[in-house]
Amino acid sequence: MNESKIQELQKQFGYDLYQSLINSGEAWKSGGTITKRCKEALLTGACYLPYQEYKVNIFVLVPSRYQVGKNAIGSINRSKKYWSDQWNISQEIGKNIHQSITI
């Protein structure tokens, strides 16, 4: 599992938007549901932190993926583990099916 494969899976399951917002720092400016979903995606490993840290304000700094531990929240290794686990993939497929039925 490498970063380009993770990006393909993110696109397939709709996480590419969240990853883009995290990478640009917009995830933390938006607030509300967007910020919450981006945090959840980092927590699970569906997304990872950007290459460079991002300063939200004078009190909050979002670290880069290189400033966190190897398997910490936001690390690329956490994302590799998430997307390598078939259980997580099946859960994402289930979410997509549920969303398409309820629309």
Backbone as a printed PyTorch tensor [residue, N CA C, xyz], in Angstrom:
tensor([[[  0.8540,  -1.1780,   0.0000],
         [  0.0000,   0.0000,   0.0000],
         [  0.8930,   1.2330,   0.0000]],

        [[  0.6910,   2.1010,  -0.9760],
         [  1.4520,   3.3460,  -1.0300],
         [  0.4840,   4.5300,  -1.1050]],

        [[  1.0380,   5.7240,  -1.1040],
         [  0.2070,   6.9320,  -1.0630],
         [ -0.7130,   7.0600,  -2.2740]],

        [[ -0.2380,   6.6850,  -3.4530],
         [ -1.0880,   6.8040,  -4.6480],
         [ -2.2630,   5.8230,  -4.5820]],

        [[ -2.0610,   4.6360,  -4.0280],
         [ -3.1560,   3.6790,  -3.8580],
         [ -4.1740,   4.1980,  -2.8350]],

        [[ -3.6600,   4.8100,  -1.7690],
         [ -4.5510,   5.4160,  -0.7680],
         [ -5.3930,   6.5050,  -1.4270]],

        [[ -4.7670,   7.3240,  -2.2580],
         [ -5.4840,   8.4060,  -2.9330],
         [ -6.5610,   7.8570,  -3.8740]],

        [[ -6.2790,   6.7500,  -4.5460],
         [ -7.2910,   6.1060,  -5.3980],
         [ -8.4900,   5.6560,  -4.5660]],

        [[ -8.2150,   5.0380,  -3.4260],
         [ -9.2990,   4.5650,  -2.5540],
         [-10.0550,   5.7440,  -1.9460]],

        [[ -9.3390,   6.7990,  -1.5790],
         [-10.0050,   7.9950,  -1.0680],
         [-10.9720,   8.5480,  -2.1090]],

        [[-10.5360,   8.5960,  -3.3450],
         [-11.3930,   9.0990,  -4.4170],
         [-12.6040,   8.1890,  -4.6120]],

        [[-12.3610,   6.8990,  -4.6130],
         [-13.4390,   5.9250,  -4.8110],
         [-14.5200,   6.0400,  -3.7370]],

        [[-14.1040,   6.3240,  -2.4960],
         [-15.0570,   6.3440,  -1.3910],
         [-15.3750,   7.7490,  -0.8770]],

        [[-14.9680,   8.7760,  -1.6110],
         [-15.3740,  10.1380,  -1.2880],
         [-14.5440,  10.8560,  -0.2420]],

        [[-13.3830,  10.3510,   0.0660],
         [-12.5170,  11.0090,   1.0430],
         [-11.5410,  11.9830,   0.3960]],

        [[-11.4900,  12.0270,  -0.9080],
         [-10.5570,  12.9240,  -1.5900],
         [-10.8460,  14.3900,  -1.2670]],

        [[-12.1150,  14.7360,  -1.1010],
         [-12.4760,  16.1060,  -0.7210],
         [-11.9210,  16.4350,   0.6630]],

        [[-12.1190,  15.5260,   1.6150],
         [-11.6090,  15.7640,   2.9680],
         [-10.0910,  15.8580,   2.9770]],

        [[ -9.4260,  14.9830,   2.2120],
         [ -7.9640,  15.0230,   2.1450],
         [ -7.4970,  16.3480,   1.5540]],

        [[ -8.1870,  16.8300,   0.5460],
         [ -7.8400,  18.1110,  -0.0660],
         [ -8.0070,  19.2590,   0.9350]],

        [[ -9.0830,  19.2270,   1.6930],
         [ -9.3130,  20.2650,   2.7080],
         [ -8.2670,  20.2050,   3.8210]],

        [[ -7.8720,  19.0000,   4.2060],
         [ -6.8250,  18.8370,   5.2220],
         [ -5.4990,  19.3570,   4.6870]],

        [[ -5.1640,  18.9930,   3.4540],
         [ -3.8870,  19.4170,   2.8480],
         [ -3.7850,  20.9330,   2.7130]],

        [[ -4.8890,  21.5800,   2.3860],
         [ -4.8730,  23.0320,   2.1710],
         [ -5.0310,  23.8340,   3.4630]],

        [[ -5.4730,  23.1720,   4.5330],
         [ -5.7300,  23.8700,   5.7930],
         [ -7.1470,  24.3920,   5.9020]],

        [[ -7.9220,  24.2890,   4.8270],
         [ -9.2970,  24.7780,   4.8320],
         [-10.1970,  23.9820,   5.7800]],

        [[ -9.8150,  22.7550,   6.0750],
         [-10.6100,  21.9120,   6.9750],
         [-10.8000,  22.5790,   8.3330]],

        [[ -9.8070,  23.3230,   8.7620],
         [ -9.8430,  23.9170,  10.0950],
         [-10.4660,  25.3010,  10.0820]],

        [[-10.5830,  25.9110,   8.9180],
         [-11.2320,  27.2150,   8.7910],
         [-12.7450,  27.0620,   8.6580]],

        [[-13.1700,  25.9750,   8.0500],
         [-14.5800,  25.7690,   7.7320],
         [-15.4400,  25.6450,   8.9760]],

        [[-14.9640,  24.8870,   9.9390],
         [-15.7330,  24.6710,  11.1570],
         [-16.9070,  23.7460,  10.9170]],

        [[-17.6640,  23.4900,  11.9530],
         [-18.8690,  22.6850,  11.8550],
         [-18.6470,  21.2730,  11.3520]],

        [[-19.5520,  20.8310,  10.4980],
         [-19.5640,  19.4580,  10.0060],
         [-18.3120,  19.1120,   9.2090]],

        [[-17.8270,  20.0310,   8.4140],
         [-16.6330,  19.7620,   7.5930],
         [-15.4390,  19.4540,   8.4970]],

        [[-15.2020,  20.3030,   9.4720],
         [-14.0900,  20.0920,  10.3940],
         [-14.2610,  18.7760,  11.1410]],

        [[-15.4660,  18.4950,  11.5750],
         [-15.7350,  17.2490,  12.3070],
         [-15.4410,  16.0280,  11.4380]],

        [[-15.8850,  16.0560,  10.2060],
         [-15.6530,  14.9120,   9.3080],
         [-14.1710,  14.7390,   8.9960]],

        [[-13.4620,  15.8420,   8.8320],
         [-12.0180,  15.7510,   8.5800],
         [-11.2960,  15.1620,   9.7910]],

        [[-11.6860,  15.5740,  10.9800],
         [-11.0900,  15.0110,  12.1950],
         [-11.3850,  13.5180,  12.3020]],

        [[-12.6160,  13.1210,  11.9980],
         [-12.9760,  11.7040,  12.0260],
         [-12.1640,  10.9030,  11.0180]],

        [[-11.9570,  11.4720,   9.8340],
         [-11.1820,  10.7920,   8.7950],
         [ -9.7210,  10.6270,   9.2160]],

        [[ -9.1840,  11.6060,   9.9280],
         [ -7.8250,  11.4830,  10.4510],
         [ -7.7720,  10.4340,  11.5610]],

        [[ -8.7660,  10.4410,  12.4080],
         [ -8.8140,   9.5000,  13.5270],
         [ -8.8600,   8.0500,  13.0500]],

        [[ -9.6880,   7.7770,  12.0550],
         [ -9.8110,   6.4100,  11.5560],
         [ -8.6100,   5.9960,  10.7160]],

        [[ -8.0200,   6.9520,  10.0250],
         [ -6.9280,   6.6370,   9.1050],
         [ -7.3500,   6.7630,   7.6540]],

        [[ -8.6000,   7.1220,   7.4060],
         [ -9.0630,   7.3070,   6.0300],
         [ -8.3160,   8.4560,   5.3580]],

        [[ -7.8670,   9.4270,   6.1530],
         [ -7.0600,  10.5490,   5.6510],
         [ -5.8170,  10.6840,   6.5130]],

        [[ -4.8790,  11.4790,   6.0560],
         [ -3.6220,  11.6880,   6.7720],
         [ -3.2750,  13.1660,   6.7400]],

        [[ -2.3510,  13.5400,   7.6050],
         [ -1.9450,  14.9400,   7.6990],
         [ -1.1560,  15.3720,   6.4580]],

        [[ -1.0930,  16.6820,   6.2150],
         [ -0.3600,  17.1870,   5.0420],
         [  1.1580,  17.1090,   5.2450]],

        [[  1.8850,  17.4340,   4.1940],
         [  3.3480,  17.4380,   4.2360],
         [  3.8850,  18.5000,   5.1930]],

        [[  3.1870,  19.6420,   5.2640],
         [  3.6530,  20.7430,   6.1040],
         [  2.6340,  21.0570,   7.1840]],

        [[  3.1270,  21.5410,   8.3090],
         [  2.2200,  21.9300,   9.3960],
         [  1.3780,  23.1170,   8.9700]],

        [[  0.2560,  23.3010,   9.6570],
         [ -0.6440,  24.4000,   9.3300],
         [ -1.0380,  25.1160,  10.6140]],

        [[ -0.8470,  26.4160,  10.6470],
         [ -1.1920,  27.2120,  11.8090],
         [ -2.6210,  27.7200,  11.6510]],

        [[ -3.5120,  27.2270,  12.5000],
         [ -4.9200,  27.6230,  12.4520],
         [ -5.0800,  29.0160,  13.0310]],

        [[ -4.5140,  29.2200,  14.2010],
         [ -4.5030,  30.5290,  14.8510],
         [ -3.3150,  30.5480,  15.8130]],

        [[ -3.2110,  31.5580,  16.6530],
         [ -2.0320,  31.6450,  17.5210],
         [ -1.9890,  30.5390,  18.5720]],

        [[ -3.0970,  29.8670,  18.7870],
         [ -3.1610,  28.8190,  19.7990],
         [ -3.1410,  27.4030,  19.2380]],

        [[ -3.4680,  27.2460,  17.9760],
         [ -3.6360,  25.9060,  17.3970],
         [ -2.7240,  25.7180,  16.1860]],

        [[ -1.9480,  24.6450,  16.2460],
         [ -1.0680,  24.2700,  15.1530],
         [ -1.3930,  22.8330,  14.7620]],

        [[ -1.7020,  22.6150,  13.4910],
         [ -1.9330,  21.2650,  12.9870],
         [ -0.5780,  20.7680,  12.4900]],

        [[ -0.0800,  19.6790,  13.0550],
         [  1.2540,  19.2090,  12.6630],
         [  1.2610,  18.5970,  11.2710]],

        [[  2.4480,  18.4450,  10.7260],
         [  2.5890,  17.7220,   9.4680],
         [  2.6080,  16.2280,   9.7860]],

        [[  2.5060,  15.4000,   8.7560],
         [  2.5460,  13.9510,   8.9640],
         [  3.8970,  13.4940,   9.4930]],

        [[  4.9190,  14.3300,   9.3380],
         [  6.2540,  13.9800,   9.8020],
         [  6.4980,  14.3670,  11.2560]],

        [[  5.5570,  15.1060,  11.8360],
         [  5.7040,  15.5530,  13.2210],
         [  4.9070,  14.6850,  14.1990]],

        [[  4.3100,  13.6360,  13.7100],
         [  3.5620,  12.7300,  14.5820],
         [  4.2370,  11.3590,  14.5630]],

        [[  3.9050,  10.5490,  15.5420],
         [  4.4920,   9.2210,  15.6250],
         [  4.1300,   8.3490,  14.4350]],

        [[  4.8590,   7.2580,  14.2780],
         [  4.7290,   6.3790,  13.1130],
         [  3.2980,   5.8870,  12.8940]],

        [[  2.5890,   5.5260,  13.9480],
         [  1.2170,   5.0220,  13.8200],
         [  0.1990,   5.9360,  14.4910]],

        [[  0.5920,   7.1790,  14.7270],
         [ -0.2790,   8.1400,  15.3970],
         [ -1.3900,   8.6230,  14.4700]],

        [[ -2.3730,   9.2740,  15.0580],
         [ -3.4550,   9.8800,  14.2840],
         [ -2.8470,  10.8530,  13.2770]],

        [[ -3.2310,  10.6980,  12.0130],
         [ -2.7440,  11.5710,  10.9570],
         [ -1.5050,  11.0710,  10.2460]],

        [[ -0.9190,   9.9740,  10.7320],
         [  0.2870,   9.4540,  10.0770],
         [ -0.0800,   8.6870,   8.8090]],

        [[  0.8430,   8.6330,   7.9000],
         [  0.6240,   7.9000,   6.6590],
         [  0.5290,   6.4010,   6.9510]],

        [[  1.2590,   5.9170,   7.9540],
         [  1.1750,   4.4970,   8.3180],
         [ -0.2130,   4.1110,   8.8010]],

        [[ -0.8450,   5.0190,   9.5340],
         [ -2.2130,   4.7530,  10.0040],
         [ -3.1540,   4.6190,   8.8090]],

        [[ -2.9640,   5.4570,   7.8010],
         [ -3.7850,   5.3830,   6.5890],
         [ -3.5080,   4.0960,   5.8230]],

        [[ -2.2530,   3.7040,   5.7520],
         [ -1.9150,   2.4450,   5.0800],
         [ -2.6240,   1.2720,   5.7560]],

        [[ -2.6090,   1.2680,   7.0830],
         [ -3.2780,   0.1900,   7.8210],
         [ -4.7860,   0.2270,   7.5890]],

        [[ -5.3580,   1.4210,   7.6100],
         [ -6.8030,   1.5590,   7.4090],
         [ -7.2210,   1.0050,   6.0490]],

        [[ -6.5510,   1.4560,   4.9960],
         [ -6.9450,   1.0740,   3.6450],
         [ -6.5080,  -0.3390,   3.2740]],

        [[ -5.6060,  -0.9490,   4.0340],
         [ -5.1950,  -2.3330,   3.7880],
         [ -6.1420,  -3.3330,   4.4400]],

        [[ -6.9510,  -2.8630,   5.3670],
         [ -7.8630,  -3.7330,   6.1060],
         [ -9.1590,  -3.9270,   5.3160]],

        [[ -9.4340,  -5.1330,   4.9060],
         [-10.6300,  -5.4290,   4.1040],
         [-11.9200,  -5.1240,   4.8590]],

        [[-11.8930,  -5.2070,   6.1720],
         [-13.0750,  -4.8590,   6.9620],
         [-13.4380,  -3.3900,   6.7280]],

        [[-12.4490,  -2.5220,   6.7510],
         [-12.7070,  -1.0990,   6.5240],
         [-13.2340,  -0.8490,   5.1140]],

        [[-12.6750,  -1.5420,   4.1440],
         [-13.1480,  -1.4020,   2.7590],
         [-14.6060,  -1.8340,   2.6690]],

        [[-14.9370,  -2.9510,   3.3040],
         [-16.3300,  -3.4260,   3.2540],
         [-17.2720,  -2.4380,   3.9490]],

        [[-16.8120,  -1.8120,   5.0190],
         [-17.6240,  -0.7910,   5.6900],
         [-17.8600,   0.4010,   4.7760]],

        [[-16.8340,   0.8180,   4.0460],
         [-16.9700,   1.9360,   3.1180],
         [-17.9340,   1.5880,   1.9860]],

        [[-17.8570,   0.3720,   1.4890],
         [-18.8000,  -0.0830,   0.4490],
         [-20.2200,  -0.0320,   0.9990]],

        [[-20.3890,  -0.4910,   2.2290],
         [-21.7130,  -0.4580,   2.8600],
         [-22.2550,   0.9540,   3.0020]],

        [[-21.3930,   1.8930,   3.3780],
         [-21.8150,   3.2980,   3.4900],
         [-22.2890,   3.8270,   2.1410]],

        [[-21.5280,   3.5140,   1.0870],
         [-21.9010,   3.9770,  -0.2520],
         [-23.2300,   3.3820,  -0.6910]],

        [[-23.4540,   2.1110,  -0.4180],
         [-24.7240,   1.4740,  -0.7660],
         [-25.8550,   2.1310,  -0.0030]],

        [[-25.6600,   2.3510,   1.2880],
         [-26.7040,   2.9760,   2.1110],
         [-27.0340,   4.3770,   1.6080]],

        [[-25.9920,   5.1450,   1.2710],
         [-26.2190,   6.5020,   0.7740],
         [-26.9580,   6.4920,  -0.5570]],

        [[-26.6470,   5.5450,  -1.4320],
         [-27.3150,   5.5110,  -2.7380],
         [-28.7660,   5.0660,  -2.6000]],

        [[-29.0720,   4.2720,  -1.6010],
         [-30.4500,   3.8260,  -1.3840],
         [-31.2800,   4.9490,  -0.7770]],

        [[-30.7050,   5.7230,   0.1350],
         [-31.4530,   6.7680,   0.8370],
         [-31.5820,   8.0590,   0.0470]],

        [[-30.9100,   8.1770,  -1.0570],
         [-30.9880,   9.4310,  -1.8400],
         [-32.2340,   9.4550,  -2.6820]]])
